[in-house]
């Protein structure tokens, strides 16, 4: 990832998903759709750990804009 993504770089469902992840700090991996999870992971906005997904610092910035 060369730059931090902006909210406008995401689809509406991706942005809603990212905001939900940021609001809870940890979300079950199964609670996040595969399409949204794949792109958010590729953009470096979330990461997978302990069977769930968590926001990265970049994800927190994008979700709170």
C-alpha positions in Angstrom: 0.0 0.0 0.0 1.6 3.2 -1.1 -1.0 5.6 0.2 -3.8 5.6 2.8 -7.1 5.0 1.1 -9.8 7.6 1.3 -13.5 7.0 2.0 -14.2 7.8 -1.6 -12.0 4.9 -2.6 -14.5 2.4 -1.1 -17.9 1.3 -2.1 -20.8 2.1 0.3 -20.9 -1.5 1.6 -17.1 -1.5 2.2 -17.3 1.8 4.1 -20.2 0.6 6.2 -18.3 -2.6 7.0 -15.1 -0.7 7.9 -17.0 1.7 10.2 -18.7 -1.3 12.0 -15.2 -2.9 12.4 -13.7 0.3 13.8 -16.7 0.9 16.1 -16.3 -2.5 17.7 -12.5 -2.9 17.4 -13.0 -6.6 16.7 -15.6 -8.3 14.5 -16.0 -12.1 13.8 -14.6 -13.0 10.5 -17.9 -14.6 9.5 -19.8 -11.4 10.2 -17.9 -9.6 7.3 -18.8 -10.4 3.7 -16.1 -11.9 1.6 -16.1 -9.2 -1.0 -15.8 -6.4 1.5 -13.2 -8.3 3.6 -11.0 -9.0 0.5 -10.8 -5.4 -0.6 -10.4 -3.9 2.9 -7.5 -6.4 3.5 -5.9 -5.5 0.2 -6.1 -1.8 1.0 -4.4 -2.4 4.4 -7.5 -1.1 6.3 -8.1 -4.2 8.3 -6.2 -7.3 9.3 -7.3 -10.8 10.4 -6.3 -12.2 13.8 -7.7 -14.6 16.3 -10.6 -15.6 14.0 -11.8 -12.1 13.4 -11.0 -8.8 11.8 -9.6 -5.7 13.4 -9.0 -2.3 12.0 -5.5 -1.1 11.2 -4.5 2.5 12.1 -5.1 3.4 8.4 -8.6 1.9 8.6 -9.4 3.9 11.7 -8.4 7.1 9.9 -10.5 6.3 6.8 -13.6 5.2 8.8 -13.6 8.3 11.0 -13.3 10.9 8.1 
